[in-house]
Amino acid sequence: MVQRPKEGFFLPITDWLRFELEDYVRDTLSAPRLQRHGLFEAPRVRVLLDDFYRAPAVDYTQANPLLALLVFQEWYELYLT
């Protein structure tokens, strides 16, 4: 272990978003909450959500846009409303 090359720390964010946090994700990125700032088109966000949750398998490339939207939405609601 001491001589092994450095490696990154893996978090199962894709699995968290897909399973344990699905209700939270859908609620946070719902049309009424997105309309508070009007920066994102709710129908397009809905397509991202539907694609993410309907696909038989997903990876971080599908999870990252949702995570970015979630973080922004939480930041906006915490600091700008």
C-alpha positions as CSV (number, residue, x, y, z in Angstrom):
1,M,0.0,0.0,0.0
2,V,2.8,2.4,0.8
3,Q,4.5,2.0,-2.6
4,R,1.2,2.0,-4.6
5,P,0.5,5.1,-6.8
6,K,-1.9,7.7,-5.5
7,E,-5.5,7.2,-6.5
8,G,-8.7,9.2,-6.2
9,F,-11.5,8.8,-3.7
10,F,-14.6,7.3,-5.2
11,L,-18.1,8.4,-4.1
12,P,-21.2,6.5,-5.3
13,I,-23.0,9.7,-6.3
14,T,-24.6,8.2,-9.3
15,D,-26.1,5.4,-7.2
16,W,-27.2,7.9,-4.5
17,L,-29.0,10.1,-7.0
18,R,-30.5,7.2,-8.8
19,F,-31.8,5.3,-5.8
20,E,-31.7,6.8,-2.3
21,L,-32.2,10.4,-3.4
22,E,-34.6,10.1,-6.2
23,D,-37.5,11.8,-4.4
24,Y,-35.2,14.6,-3.3
25,V,-33.8,15.1,-6.8
26,R,-37.2,15.2,-8.4
27,D,-38.6,17.6,-5.8
28,T,-35.6,19.9,-5.9
29,L,-35.7,20.0,-9.7
30,S,-39.4,20.3,-10.0
31,A,-40.9,22.9,-12.4
32,P,-42.3,25.1,-9.6
33,R,-38.9,25.4,-7.9
34,L,-37.1,26.0,-11.1
35,Q,-39.5,28.7,-12.0
36,R,-38.4,30.8,-9.0
37,H,-35.4,32.0,-10.8
38,G,-36.3,31.2,-14.5
39,L,-32.8,30.3,-15.5
40,F,-33.4,26.7,-16.6
41,E,-36.1,25.4,-18.9
42,A,-38.2,23.0,-16.8
43,P,-39.2,20.8,-19.7
44,R,-35.5,20.3,-20.6
45,V,-34.6,19.5,-17.0
46,R,-37.6,17.0,-16.9
47,V,-36.1,15.3,-20.0
48,L,-32.7,15.0,-18.2
49,L,-34.5,13.5,-15.2
50,D,-36.6,11.1,-17.2
51,D,-33.6,9.9,-19.2
52,F,-31.6,9.4,-16.0
53,Y,-34.2,7.4,-14.2
54,R,-35.6,5.4,-17.1
55,A,-32.2,4.2,-18.5
56,P,-31.3,0.6,-17.5
57,A,-27.8,1.8,-16.6
58,V,-26.2,5.2,-16.1
59,D,-22.8,6.5,-15.2
60,Y,-21.3,9.8,-14.0
61,T,-21.7,11.4,-17.4
62,Q,-25.5,11.4,-16.9
63,A,-25.3,12.1,-13.2
64,N,-23.0,15.1,-13.3
65,P,-25.4,17.5,-15.0
66,L,-28.1,16.6,-12.5
67,L,-25.7,17.1,-9.6
68,A,-24.7,20.5,-11.0
69,L,-28.4,21.5,-11.2
70,L,-29.1,20.3,-7.7
71,V,-26.2,22.2,-6.2
72,F,-27.2,25.3,-8.0
73,Q,-30.8,25.0,-7.0
74,E,-29.9,24.5,-3.4
75,W,-27.4,27.4,-3.4
76,Y,-30.0,29.7,-5.1
77,E,-32.7,28.8,-2.6
78,L,-30.3,29.2,0.4
79,Y,-28.7,32.5,-0.6
80,L,-30.9,34.3,-3.1
81,T,-34.5,33.7,-1.9
